[in-house]
Amino acid sequence: MNLHYQKIGKSDKILLAFHGMGQDFSCFQKFAQTFEKHYTTYLFDLPFHGKSKVNETIITKEIWKAYLEKFLEENHIQRFSIISFSMGGRFALATLEAFSDKIESAFLLAPDGITKNPMYQLATSSFFTRAIFKKILTNNHKFYGFVDLFKRIGIVHESVVKFAKSMVNTPEKQEQLYRSWIGIRSLTFDHKKLAQLIDHQNITLQIFMGKYDKLLPVSSIFPLTKRLKNHELIIFESAHGGLVEKTIAYLCNAGNFVSNQK
């Protein structure tokens, strides 16, 4: 696995940034530029995205840990913080689990991977369901028909339907979504274990959620946060797509950023 990344900033404090589904390193580019005096940020193209080269079809925790161990050694990084958005939350949580003793702070924006999504579980759980998922995915009219049906019977919100359709409106996006969903399905977590690691290492944890986010609602983080002794939850008047910008604006306010850093 050879992941492409950009480096912004010259601070001694290091931040690793993990973007969301269908995005690339530029997701956090404005964030890195805004806070380049506070952090040197490494902005990754995650597996199956951007310019990254990935031969593996499944990204296990072991593969991710081995990659990051090599990356940290090559860049002489001893301590670091992490920031993630949406799908990138799975990689952030895997990083927390593997390197909790090296992490200072974590900024999680609508993190995926905490609450299990029944539709995702069904689509990726077996060879048979994966084959059906791929067939539906590569036939737009069938995929649109399914998500429209889910909307009509109240399983998913209209905003989720719009997001889903935008993710599969080209053959390239269909392939990326399929490879990503299949490829990260083993990145699942024990909430109790994660909470213990975060508390034991006294990691500063800030979670940013959108009040109107139907894709990853505020309730999706409760299985983890209810087990934590300390964390900060910030809820914006926002849907899923506006969280990065809202987070930058929030942290730019006096005291909201520097005062929370170790």
C-alpha positions, 0 to 999 in steps of 0.5 A, a space after each residue: 500500500 502506497 498512500 499519496 499525501 500532502 504536507 502543509 506547515 512547519 510546526 513541531 506538532 504533527 496532525 494526520 488528516 483522513 478525508 471522507 468517502 469520494 474525497 481526497 487530501 484536499 478535504 482538509 487543505 483549508 484546515 491545514 493552511 488555516 492552522 499551519 502555525 499550530 500543526 504540520 499536517 499530513 493530508 492523506 489520499 485514503 485507500 481507493 481514493 485520489 492518487 494512492 496506489 493500493 493493491 490490497 482489496 481489504 484494508 485490515 487493522 493489521 495492514 493499516 497499522 503496518 503502513 502507519 508504523 512505516 510512515 511514522 518511522 520514515 518521517 521521524 514522528 514520535 507524537 501526533 494528533 489526528 483529524 477525520 471526516 465521515 469515512 475517514 473516521 474508520 481510519 482515525 479509530 483504527 489509528 487510535 486503537 493501534 497508536 493510543 500511546 502516541 496520540 495527543 489529540 483527536 478531532 472527529 467530524 461525523 465519524 463513521 465506524 462507531 454505529 453499525 449501518 444495517 444497509 452497509 452490513 447487509 451489502 458487504 457481509 457475504 460473497 453473495 450480498 457483495 455480488 448483488 450490491 455490485 450488480 445493483 451499483 453498476 445499474 444506476 436505474 436499479 440503484 436509484 430505484 432501491 434508494 427511492 424505495 427506502 426513502 418512500 418507506 422511511 428507511 432513509 432521509 431524502 438528503 441521504 438519497 441525494 448523497 447516495 445518488 451523487 456518489 454513483 453517478 459515474 462508472 468511476 464513482 461506482 467502482 470507487 464506492 464499491 472498492 471502498 465499502 468492501 475494502 474497509 469492512 473489517 475496520 470495526 471497533 470495540 467501543 469499550 476498548 476504544 474508550 479505555 484507551 482514550 481515557 487511559 492515555 488522556 487523549 484530548 477528544 473533540 467530536 463535531 456533529 451536524 444537527 441536521 446530518 441524516 447520514 451520520 446523526 448525532 446519536 451515531 456516536 453515543 455507543 462510544 461517548 457514553 463510555 468516555 470519562 472526558 470528551 467535548 461534543 460540538 453540534 453545529 446547525 449543519 448537515 453532513 456536507 458543511 462540517 469541515 467549514 463549520 469546524 474551521 470557523 469554530 476553532 478559529 474563535 479565540 480559545 477554541 483551538 490553542 487552549 485545547 492543545 497539549 
